[in-house]
Amino acid sequence: MGSRDTPTPAPCGTPFPASPANAASVPGDLSLIAWDDSTLCRLASPPLTPMTVDVHEYGALVAEAALDLIDGRPDRDRWSPVAHFVSRGSTEPAPK
């Protein structure tokens, strides 16, 4: 790590993507961002920064779409709830 060409942010699928073999310091060398929040994100060390969406609203919209199709109503454009950035301990500004 440490090269100007080395990326500083990285998406991850779980709060435990790194192994002891990885030399990156989080968030010093690398900022990690998860998609969707979970208890594991909050319990990770450092706590993992997520992009999060209202899963209850998302589920209601999916159910509404399924019921519309079952009832024979025509399909229509739908929008997913907006995701929000929740800053925690796994992100910081990139080094200069």
Helices and strands as residue ranges (DSSP letters): E 9-12, E 31-35, H 39-43, E 49-52, H 55-70, E 84-85
